[in-house]
Amino acid sequence: MHFLFALLFLMLLRILFLVKYAPDFSFIEWSNTIWNGILFDWSVVLFQIWILRWIDIFKSKGLLFALQVTFLIFLIFWYIDFTLFREWQSIFNYRAAKYLFQPFKIIKNISSSEIGIGILLVVVFWMMTKFMYNKLLQYKSTTSFKWKYLFFQIVLIPIVFFALRGGFSVVPKTQSHAFHSTHRVHNLASINSTWNFFTILINFSPYIKGNPYKKFDEKNVNQYINQLFSDETNLTDTNLICKLQNPNIVLITLEGVGVAAMQATLNQQKAMPFLDSLSKEGIYFSNFYATGFRTEQGLASLLSGALSLPFNNLTDDVNALKNMPSIIQTFRNKSYQTNFLFGGDIEFMNVKAYLKSIGFQSIKDVNAFNKADRFQKLGVPDAILFNKAVSEISTQKAPFFYQILTQSTHTPFDIPGQQPSSDEAQNYLQAARYLDNALSQFFKKIEKQPCYKNTIFIITSDHAHHYPQDISIASSTRFHIPLIIFSPSSLNSNFDNKKYFAQNDFPATLMHILGWKEKQYLKFSRNYFSNNIPFTFSTFVDGYYFQNADTQFNQDYRWPVNENDSKVMKNHKTPMYLMQYLVDDLKNH
């Protein structure tokens, strides 16, 4: 009975939130919001009961008080979200967490009447809950200590853990699991306030007390970065590259495939012969680099021109995604159909929330495939993924932007028809070979479709991999990824394709190739065909790798840089200024 009562209590809070901020009642929308909310609530309630049972075992007299405190905590966190949404159109987030260490600033920005009303509402609601709970349930504590209760609590530990984690799936529960609607308020209303509060604190703990990379004068940093990414002069006429008008775009994003994999050999043959041959047929940018080492970082760079940070990602907090610029918005403005297809679970690291926020009209993941096809641990094999892509592309109304994200080259490399060996590097190359074959079959099938001649295919990766060799995370090779632009129609490759080029520069470059003037991407995206000084900036856990035409180096923040050494700062100025600027910029979102 307690479980049901607590769920109803949290449901009521969610309904009050909707009444206030989503007054246009829709039965379907509200029902979906409440149901998605229950999927968050039940694990929190289970944890509440588990904690209360421990108190009951060792100090039963304090049980009623502890129970009231837990409901009070639910109320307080809900009221924080309720108030924040009114001011920021967001729930508790990283920026708000910063103010936990500045309570007087909060008080200064809230009127006395608001504080009084808030306290009154929480107290009244708490007393009503206490009264109803006592009347309806009349919970009785255990009369004496019993070993069986203790044993039961211990057995419950893994159950509670997996409940909070979101089950046994590979991808743990994130804020992104709440994103089910095109209306942002319904998505945020689905997130349990208590769960969200502690999730934010845990995930953002390295940054809550400030910017760990803040070492320089803010004014100087801002001025330097603004100049670094200032307006550019284009050096190459777009018509010299692509003469197609509003072509279809198919962006194939390979999971964890670096140039090292493309050039590797397997059983004395090239591991990825088709990808290698495609690099010779199309335009191949030989010095293209990932900004980070995770998929969500790569996607945000390719679509929004974002730079990556060692700990934080653009997608970590769904509140930061509001009004996030992206080339998808430009394609939508040009009347393109926009689609995203993935063979795994799109909920990881709030990627679904990000894709929805930037405007993809169709987002499909493993749940769009037949259950019989989901026989890899992470989802469906890439061959099945590409078959579905061909089927959907063949019926797409032109013009369209269609992005495919593969996953078979992600651990555990469980490739159909292949027995995994004890050599993980070998397993990775087997997976790369399988992906290459699937990619080859995709092109054989897609070239028979009417849309083929008016389509530009772009093949790149979300990030590289430490296989096939044991590649250091702090090396150029670890971030070196392919970028191939191919079209059956003529593309001019008579230009320097060896300049340094990074994922964050892709959006501005693609817009130039298409001859579009719109700039729906973050300021960090620079056109490859302009007069800027090329460089790449890639981050790994607690460090960065920086390179330009003159120098290449890495820096791990566990080994401090002497900011007073002019020779050191000659190299490190740009990446260190970027680190400081990017963390501040992320917090300001």
C-alpha positions as CSV (number, residue, x, y, z in Angstrom):
1,M,0.0,0.0,0.0
2,H,2.8,2.4,0.8
3,F,4.3,1.9,-2.7
4,L,1.0,2.8,-4.4
5,F,0.4,5.8,-2.0
6,A,3.8,7.2,-2.8
7,L,3.3,6.8,-6.6
8,L,0.0,8.5,-6.4
9,F,1.6,11.3,-4.3
10,L,4.3,11.9,-6.9
11,M,1.7,11.7,-9.7
12,L,-0.3,14.4,-8.0
13,L,2.8,16.7,-7.9
14,R,3.3,16.0,-11.6
15,I,-0.3,16.9,-12.4
16,L,0.0,20.2,-10.5
17,F,3.1,21.0,-12.5
18,L,1.2,20.3,-15.8
19,V,-1.8,22.3,-14.6
20,K,0.5,25.3,-14.1
21,Y,2.7,25.1,-17.1
22,A,0.8,23.0,-19.7
23,P,-2.8,24.2,-19.2
24,D,-3.9,23.1,-22.8
25,F,-5.2,19.7,-21.7
26,S,-4.6,16.8,-24.1
27,F,-5.5,13.4,-22.8
28,I,-2.9,11.6,-24.8
29,E,-0.1,14.1,-23.9
30,W,-1.0,14.1,-20.3
31,S,-1.3,10.3,-20.1
32,N,2.1,9.8,-21.8
33,T,3.7,12.3,-19.5
34,I,2.2,10.7,-16.3
35,W,3.2,7.2,-17.6
36,N,6.8,8.3,-18.4
37,G,6.9,9.9,-15.0
38,I,5.9,6.6,-13.3
39,L,8.8,4.9,-15.0
40,F,11.1,7.3,-13.1
41,D,9.0,7.4,-9.9
42,W,8.8,3.7,-9.1
43,S,12.6,3.3,-8.6
44,V,12.7,6.3,-6.3
45,V,9.8,5.0,-4.2
46,L,11.5,1.6,-4.0
47,F,14.7,3.2,-2.7
48,Q,12.6,5.2,-0.2
49,I,11.0,2.0,1.1
50,W,14.4,0.3,1.3
51,I,15.8,3.1,3.4
52,L,12.8,3.2,5.7
53,R,13.1,-0.5,6.3
54,W,16.6,-0.1,7.5
55,I,15.4,2.5,10.0
56,D,12.6,0.3,11.0
57,I,15.0,-2.6,11.7
58,F,17.4,-0.7,13.9
59,K,15.2,2.1,15.3
60,S,11.5,1.5,14.8
61,K,10.5,4.4,16.9
62,G,12.0,6.8,14.4
63,L,10.2,5.3,11.5
64,L,7.2,7.6,11.3
65,F,9.4,10.7,11.5
66,A,11.8,9.3,8.8
67,L,8.8,8.6,6.6
68,Q,7.6,12.1,6.9
69,V,11.0,13.5,6.1
70,T,11.3,11.5,2.9
71,F,7.9,12.9,1.7
72,L,9.1,16.3,2.7
73,I,12.3,15.8,0.5
74,F,10.0,14.8,-2.4
75,L,8.1,18.0,-1.9
76,I,11.1,20.3,-1.6
77,F,12.8,19.0,-4.8
78,W,9.5,19.2,-6.6
79,Y,9.0,22.8,-5.5
80,I,12.6,23.7,-6.7
81,D,11.7,22.4,-10.1
82,F,8.3,24.1,-10.0
83,T,9.9,27.5,-9.2
84,L,12.8,27.1,-11.6
85,F,10.6,26.4,-14.5
86,R,8.8,29.6,-14.0
87,E,12.0,31.6,-14.1
88,W,14.2,29.6,-16.5
89,Q,11.8,27.3,-18.3
90,S,13.9,24.4,-17.0
91,I,14.1,22.1,-14.0
92,F,17.1,21.7,-11.7
93,N,20.3,21.8,-13.7
94,Y,24.0,22.4,-13.5
95,R,23.6,26.2,-13.5
96,A,21.2,25.9,-10.6
97,A,23.4,23.5,-8.7
98,K,26.1,26.1,-8.6
99,Y,23.9,28.3,-6.5
100,L,23.6,25.6,-3.8
101,F,27.0,27.0,-2.6
102,Q,25.6,30.6,-2.7
103,P,22.4,30.4,-0.7
104,F,22.4,34.1,0.0
105,K,22.4,34.9,-3.7
106,I,19.2,32.8,-4.0
107,I,17.5,34.6,-1.2
108,K,18.5,37.9,-2.7
109,N,16.8,37.0,-5.9
110,I,13.6,35.8,-4.4
111,S,11.1,38.1,-2.8
112,S,9.9,37.6,0.8
113,S,6.4,36.8,-0.3
114,E,7.7,34.1,-2.7
115,I,9.7,32.5,0.1
116,G,6.7,32.7,2.5
117,I,4.3,31.2,-0.1
118,G,6.8,28.4,-0.9
119,I,7.2,27.5,2.8
120,L,3.5,27.6,3.4
121,L,2.7,25.4,0.4
122,V,5.3,22.8,1.4
123,V,4.2,22.7,5.0
124,V,0.5,22.5,4.2
125,F,1.0,19.8,1.6
126,W,3.2,17.9,4.0
127,M,0.6,18.0,6.8
128,M,-2.1,16.9,4.4
129,T,0.1,14.0,3.3
130,K,0.9,13.0,6.9
131,F,-2.8,13.1,7.8
132,M,-3.9,11.0,4.8
133,Y,-1.1,8.5,5.2
134,N,-1.9,7.9,8.8
135,K,-5.6,7.6,8.1
136,L,-5.3,5.4,5.0
137,L,-2.4,3.1,5.9
138,Q,-1.7,3.3,9.6
139,Y,1.7,1.8,9.0
140,K,3.0,-0.5,11.8
141,S,6.6,-0.9,12.5
142,T,8.3,-4.2,13.4
143,T,8.1,-4.8,17.2
144,S,11.6,-6.4,17.5
145,F,14.8,-6.9,15.6
146,K,14.7,-10.0,13.4
147,W,17.5,-11.4,11.3
148,K,15.1,-12.3,8.4
149,Y,14.4,-8.6,7.9
150,L,18.1,-7.8,7.7
151,F,18.7,-10.7,5.3
152,F,15.8,-9.4,3.1
153,Q,17.3,-5.9,3.0
154,I,20.6,-7.2,1.9
155,V,19.0,-9.3,-0.9
156,L,17.2,-6.1,-2.1
157,I,20.5,-4.2,-2.6
158,P,21.0,-5.3,-6.3
159,I,17.3,-4.9,-7.0
160,V,17.2,-1.4,-5.8
161,F,20.5,-0.6,-7.6
162,F,19.2,-1.8,-11.0
163,A,15.9,-0.1,-10.4
164,L,17.6,3.3,-10.0
165,R,19.9,2.4,-12.9
166,G,16.9,1.7,-15.1
167,G,17.1,-2.0,-15.5
168,F,19.6,-4.5,-16.9
169,S,20.1,-2.8,-20.3
170,V,23.5,-1.7,-21.4
171,V,22.5,2.0,-21.3
172,P,21.6,3.3,-17.9
173,K,18.6,5.5,-17.3
174,T,19.1,9.2,-18.2
175,Q,17.1,12.4,-18.5
176,S,16.7,11.4,-22.2
177,H,14.3,8.6,-21.2
178,A,11.7,11.2,-20.4
179,F,11.7,12.7,-23.9
180,H,8.6,11.4,-25.5
181,S,6.9,14.6,-26.7
182,T,7.5,17.5,-29.1
183,H,6.5,19.8,-26.2
184,R,9.4,20.4,-23.9
185,V,7.3,21.0,-20.8
186,H,5.9,17.5,-21.0
187,N,9.3,15.9,-21.3
188,L,10.7,17.8,-18.3
189,A,7.5,17.1,-16.3
190,S,8.1,13.4,-16.7
191,I,11.5,13.5,-14.8
192,N,11.2,12.7,-11.1
193,S,12.5,15.8,-9.3
194,T,14.4,13.8,-6.5
195,W,16.0,11.5,-9.1
196,N,17.0,14.5,-11.2
197,F,18.4,16.5,-8.3
198,F,20.9,13.8,-7.2
199,T,21.7,12.8,-10.8
200,I,22.8,16.3,-11.6
201,L,24.8,16.5,-8.4
202,I,26.6,13.2,-9.1
203,N,27.3,13.8,-12.8
204,F,28.4,17.4,-12.5
205,S,30.3,17.2,-9.2
206,P,33.7,18.1,-10.7
207,Y,32.3,21.4,-11.9
208,I,29.8,22.4,-9.2
209,K,32.2,24.5,-7.2
210,G,33.5,26.4,-10.2
211,N,35.5,26.1,-13.4
212,P,38.6,23.9,-12.8
213,Y,40.2,25.3,-15.9
214,K,39.7,28.9,-15.0
215,K,43.3,30.2,-14.9
216,F,43.2,33.4,-16.9
217,D,41.5,36.8,-17.0
218,E,38.0,36.3,-18.4
219,K,38.1,39.4,-20.5
220,N,41.3,38.4,-22.2
221,V,40.0,34.9,-22.8
222,N,36.7,36.0,-24.3
223,Q,38.5,38.5,-26.6
224,Y,41.0,35.9,-27.8
225,I,38.3,33.2,-28.4
226,N,36.0,35.6,-30.2
227,Q,38.8,36.7,-32.5
228,L,39.8,33.0,-33.1
229,F,36.3,32.2,-34.3
230,S,35.6,35.5,-36.0
231,D,34.1,35.9,-39.5
232,E,36.1,34.4,-42.3
233,T,36.7,35.1,-46.0
234,N,35.9,32.2,-48.3
235,L,38.7,31.2,-50.6
236,T,36.9,28.6,-52.7
237,D,33.8,29.2,-54.8
238,T,31.1,26.7,-53.7
239,N,30.1,26.0,-57.3
240,L,33.6,24.6,-57.9
241,I,32.8,21.8,-55.4
242,C,29.2,20.9,-55.9
243,K,26.8,22.0,-58.7
244,L,23.8,20.1,-57.5
245,Q,20.9,22.2,-56.3
246,N,19.4,21.1,-53.0
247,P,20.8,17.6,-53.2
248,N,19.7,14.8,-50.8
249,I,22.2,14.3,-48.0
250,V,22.9,10.9,-46.5
251,L,25.3,11.2,-43.5
252,I,26.7,7.8,-42.5
253,T,28.3,8.0,-39.0
254,L,30.4,5.0,-38.2
255,E,30.8,3.9,-34.6
256,G,34.4,4.1,-33.4
257,V,36.2,3.7,-36.8
258,G,39.5,5.6,-37.0
259,V,41.8,6.0,-40.0
260,A,44.0,3.3,-38.3
261,A,41.1,0.8,-38.7
262,M,40.5,1.8,-42.3
263,Q,44.2,1.3,-43.1
264,A,44.7,-1.9,-41.0
265,T,45.0,-5.4,-42.4
266,L,43.1,-8.5,-41.3
267,N,44.3,-11.9,-42.4
268,Q,46.8,-10.2,-44.8
269,Q,44.1,-8.2,-46.5
270,K,42.7,-4.7,-45.8
271,A,40.2,-4.8,-43.0
272,M,38.0,-2.2,-44.7
273,P,38.6,-2.5,-48.4
274,F,35.3,-0.9,-49.5
275,L,35.8,2.2,-47.3
276,D,39.3,2.5,-48.5
277,S,38.2,2.3,-52.2
278,L,35.5,4.9,-51.5
279,S,38.1,7.3,-50.2
280,K,39.8,7.2,-53.6
281,E,36.6,7.7,-55.5
282,G,35.2,10.6,-53.5
283,I,36.7,13.6,-51.8
284,Y,38.8,12.4,-48.9
285,F,39.9,14.8,-46.2
286,S,43.0,13.2,-45.0
287,N,43.5,15.2,-41.8
288,F,40.0,15.1,-40.2
289,Y,39.8,14.7,-36.5
290,A,37.2,13.9,-33.8
291,T,36.7,16.5,-31.0
292,G,36.3,13.8,-28.4
293,F,36.1,10.1,-27.7
294,R,32.4,9.4,-27.2
295,T,29.5,9.2,-29.6
296,E,27.4,12.0,-28.1
297,Q,30.4,14.3,-28.4
298,G,30.9,13.4,-32.1
299,L,27.2,13.9,-32.9
300,A,27.1,17.3,-31.3
301,S,30.2,18.4,-33.2
302,L,28.9,17.1,-36.6
303,L,25.5,18.6,-36.2
304,S,25.9,21.7,-34.0
305,G,29.6,22.5,-34.4
306,A,30.2,21.9,-30.7
307,L,33.6,21.4,-29.1
308,S,34.1,18.7,-26.5
309,L,35.1,18.9,-22.9
310,P,36.9,16.2,-20.8
311,F,34.0,15.6,-18.3
312,N,31.0,17.4,-19.5
313,N,29.1,17.0,-22.8
314,L,26.7,19.3,-24.5
315,T,24.0,16.6,-24.0
316,D,24.6,16.0,-20.2
317,D,21.8,18.3,-19.1
318,V,18.6,18.5,-21.2
319,N,18.1,22.0,-20.0
320,A,21.2,23.1,-21.9
321,L,19.6,22.0,-25.2
322,K,17.0,24.7,-25.4
323,N,17.4,26.7,-28.6
324,M,20.5,24.7,-29.5
325,P,21.6,25.7,-33.1
326,S,22.1,22.9,-35.6
327,I,22.4,22.4,-39.4
328,I,19.2,20.3,-39.0
329,Q,17.3,23.6,-38.5
330,T,18.8,24.9,-41.8
331,F,17.7,21.8,-43.6
332,R,14.2,22.1,-42.1
333,N,14.1,25.8,-43.3
334,K,15.0,24.5,-46.8
335,S,12.0,22.1,-46.7
336,Y,14.1,19.0,-46.2
337,Q,12.8,15.9,-44.5
338,T,15.1,15.0,-41.6
339,N,15.6,11.5,-40.4
340,F,17.9,9.7,-37.9
341,L,18.3,5.9,-37.8
342,F,20.3,3.9,-35.2
343,G,20.5,0.2,-34.5
344,G,21.0,0.6,-30.8
345,D,19.4,2.4,-27.9
346,I,19.2,6.1,-28.6
347,E,18.6,7.0,-25.0
348,F,22.3,6.9,-24.1
349,M,23.7,10.2,-22.7
350,N,20.5,12.1,-23.6
351,V,21.2,11.7,-27.3
352,K,17.5,11.3,-28.1
353,A,16.8,14.5,-26.2
354,Y,19.5,16.3,-28.2
355,L,18.2,15.0,-31.6
356,K,14.7,15.9,-30.7
357,S,15.7,19.4,-29.5
358,I,17.6,20.2,-32.7
359,G,14.6,19.3,-34.9
360,F,14.9,15.8,-36.4
361,Q,11.4,14.9,-37.6
362,S,12.0,11.1,-37.4
363,I,14.2,9.4,-34.9
364,K,14.3,5.6,-34.9
365,D,16.4,3.2,-32.9
366,V,16.5,-0.5,-32.0
367,N,12.8,-0.4,-31.0
368,A,11.9,0.3,-34.7
369,F,13.2,-3.2,-35.7
370,N,11.7,-6.6,-35.4
371,K,12.5,-8.4,-32.2
372,A,14.0,-11.3,-34.2
373,D,16.6,-8.8,-35.6
374,R,17.8,-7.6,-32.2
375,F,20.2,-10.4,-31.6
376,Q,23.3,-8.3,-30.8
377,K,23.8,-7.2,-27.2
378,L,23.5,-3.5,-28.2
379,G,20.8,-3.9,-30.8
380,V,20.6,-4.9,-34.5
381,P,23.6,-5.7,-36.7
382,D,24.7,-3.1,-39.2
383,A,23.7,-5.2,-42.2
384,I,20.1,-5.1,-41.0
385,L,20.4,-1.4,-40.2
386,F,21.5,-0.6,-43.7
387,N,18.7,-2.7,-45.2
388,K,16.2,-0.6,-43.3
389,A,17.9,2.5,-44.4
390,V,17.7,1.5,-48.1
391,S,14.0,0.7,-47.6
392,E,13.3,4.1,-46.0
393,I,15.4,6.2,-48.3
394,S,13.8,4.7,-51.4
395,T,10.4,6.1,-50.2
396,Q,11.7,9.4,-49.0
397,K,10.3,12.6,-50.5
398,A,13.1,14.7,-51.8
399,P,15.0,16.7,-50.7
400,F,15.9,14.9,-47.5
401,F,18.7,14.7,-44.9
402,Y,19.1,11.1,-43.6
403,Q,21.6,10.2,-40.9
404,I,22.6,6.6,-40.1
405,L,24.6,5.7,-37.0
406,T,26.1,2.3,-36.9
407,Q,26.9,0.3,-33.8
408,S,28.4,-3.2,-34.6
409,T,32.0,-1.9,-34.1
410,H,31.2,-1.1,-30.5
411,T,32.1,-3.6,-27.8
412,P,31.4,-6.5,-27.4
413,F,31.8,-7.0,-31.2
414,D,29.3,-9.8,-31.3
415,I,29.2,-10.1,-35.1
416,P,26.8,-12.5,-36.8
417,G,28.5,-15.7,-37.8
418,Q,31.7,-14.9,-36.0
419,Q,33.1,-16.5,-32.9
420,P,34.8,-14.0,-30.6
421,S,38.4,-14.7,-29.7
422,S,40.4,-13.7,-26.7
423,D,42.1,-11.1,-28.9
424,E,40.0,-8.0,-28.6
425,A,41.9,-6.2,-31.3
426,Q,41.2,-9.0,-33.6
427,N,37.5,-9.0,-32.7
428,Y,37.4,-5.3,-33.4
429,L,38.9,-5.7,-36.9
430,Q,36.4,-8.5,-37.6
431,A,33.6,-6.1,-36.6
432,A,35.2,-3.5,-38.9
433,R,35.3,-5.9,-41.8
434,Y,31.6,-6.8,-41.1
435,L,30.7,-3.1,-41.1
436,D,32.7,-2.6,-44.4
437,N,30.8,-5.4,-46.1
438,A,27.5,-4.0,-44.8
439,L,28.4,-0.6,-46.2
440,S,29.4,-2.1,-49.5
441,Q,26.0,-3.9,-49.8
442,F,24.2,-0.6,-48.9
443,F,25.8,1.2,-51.8
444,K,25.0,-1.7,-54.2
445,K,21.4,-1.5,-53.3
446,I,21.0,2.3,-53.0
447,E,22.6,3.0,-56.4
448,K,19.5,1.3,-58.0
449,Q,17.2,3.9,-56.4
450,P,15.9,6.9,-58.4
451,C,17.2,9.3,-55.7
452,Y,20.8,8.1,-56.0
453,K,22.0,10.5,-58.7
454,N,20.9,13.6,-56.8
455,T,22.3,12.5,-53.4
456,I,25.6,13.3,-51.7
457,F,26.9,10.6,-49.4
458,I,29.1,11.7,-46.4
459,I,30.9,8.9,-44.5
460,T,32.6,9.7,-41.3
461,S,32.9,8.5,-37.7
462,D,31.7,9.7,-34.3
463,H,35.1,9.1,-32.9
464,A,38.1,6.8,-33.3
465,H,39.1,3.8,-31.2
466,H,42.1,2.5,-29.3
467,Y,42.1,-0.6,-31.5
468,P,43.5,-2.1,-33.7
469,Q,46.7,-1.1,-32.0
470,D,46.8,-0.1,-28.3
471,I,46.5,3.6,-29.3
472,S,47.1,6.1,-26.6
473,I,44.1,8.4,-25.8
474,A,46.5,11.3,-25.8
475,S,47.7,10.9,-29.4
476,S,46.9,12.2,-32.8
477,T,46.0,8.7,-34.1
478,R,43.4,8.3,-31.4
479,F,41.3,11.2,-32.8
480,H,42.1,10.7,-36.6
481,I,38.9,9.7,-38.4
482,P,37.8,9.4,-42.0
483,L,35.7,12.0,-43.8
484,I,34.6,11.0,-47.3
485,I,32.2,13.0,-49.5
486,F,30.9,11.0,-52.4
487,S,28.3,11.5,-55.1
488,P,27.6,9.8,-58.4
489,S,27.3,13.4,-59.8
490,S,30.5,15.3,-60.3
491,L,32.3,16.7,-57.2
492,N,35.4,18.7,-57.8
493,S,38.3,17.6,-55.6
494,N,40.8,20.0,-57.1
495,F,41.7,21.7,-53.8
496,D,44.0,21.1,-50.9
497,N,42.4,18.2,-48.9
498,K,45.3,17.9,-46.4
499,K,44.6,20.8,-44.1
500,Y,43.8,20.1,-40.5
501,F,40.0,19.8,-40.1
502,A,37.9,18.8,-37.1
503,Q,34.3,17.7,-36.6
504,N,33.2,21.0,-35.2
505,D,34.2,22.6,-38.5
506,F,32.0,20.2,-40.5
507,P,28.6,22.2,-40.2
508,A,30.1,25.4,-41.6
509,T,31.9,23.5,-44.3
510,L,28.8,21.6,-45.4
511,M,26.8,24.8,-45.6
512,H,29.5,26.3,-47.8
513,I,29.6,23.3,-50.1
514,L,25.8,23.5,-50.5
515,G,26.1,27.2,-51.2
516,W,23.9,28.2,-48.2
517,K,24.5,31.4,-46.2
518,E,22.6,30.4,-43.1
519,K,24.7,29.8,-40.0
520,Q,22.7,27.4,-37.8
521,Y,25.6,26.1,-35.7
522,L,27.7,27.2,-32.8
523,K,30.4,29.8,-33.2
524,F,33.1,27.1,-32.9
525,S,32.4,25.8,-36.5
526,R,34.8,27.2,-39.1
527,N,34.6,26.7,-42.9
528,Y,37.4,24.5,-44.2
529,F,37.5,26.6,-47.4
530,S,38.1,29.9,-45.7
531,N,41.2,31.8,-44.8
532,N,41.3,30.7,-41.1
533,I,44.4,29.2,-39.6
534,P,43.5,25.5,-39.3
535,F,43.8,23.6,-36.0
536,T,42.2,20.7,-34.2
537,F,41.3,20.6,-30.5
538,S,40.3,17.2,-29.1
539,T,39.7,16.3,-25.5
540,F,40.0,13.1,-23.4
541,V,39.4,12.5,-19.7
542,D,41.0,15.4,-18.0
543,G,43.2,16.5,-20.9
544,Y,43.4,17.7,-24.5
545,Y,45.2,17.1,-27.8
546,F,46.0,20.1,-29.9
547,Q,47.6,20.4,-33.3
548,N,48.1,22.8,-36.2
549,A,50.6,23.1,-39.0
550,D,53.4,24.0,-36.7
551,T,52.9,21.8,-33.6
552,Q,51.2,18.8,-32.1
553,F,51.0,18.1,-28.4
554,N,48.8,16.8,-25.6
555,Q,48.2,17.9,-22.0
556,D,46.9,16.0,-19.1
557,Y,45.5,18.3,-16.4
558,R,47.0,16.1,-13.7
559,W,50.3,17.5,-14.9
560,P,50.0,21.2,-14.5
561,V,51.3,23.7,-17.1
562,N,53.3,26.7,-15.9
563,E,51.2,29.6,-17.1
564,N,54.1,32.0,-16.4
565,D,56.4,30.3,-18.9
566,S,56.1,32.3,-22.1
567,K,57.6,29.4,-24.2
568,V,55.1,26.9,-22.8
569,M,52.2,29.3,-23.2
570,K,53.1,30.0,-26.8
571,N,51.8,26.5,-27.6
572,H,49.2,26.0,-24.8
573,K,47.5,29.4,-25.0
574,T,44.8,28.4,-27.5
575,P,43.8,25.0,-25.9
576,M,43.9,26.4,-22.3
577,Y,41.9,29.4,-23.2
578,L,39.4,27.1,-25.0
579,M,39.0,24.9,-21.9
580,Q,38.3,27.8,-19.7
581,Y,35.9,29.4,-22.2
582,L,34.0,26.2,-23.0
583,V,33.2,25.3,-19.4
584,D,31.9,28.8,-18.7
585,D,29.9,28.7,-22.0
586,L,28.4,25.3,-21.0
587,K,27.4,26.5,-17.6
588,N,25.8,29.6,-19.1
589,H,23.5,27.5,-21.2
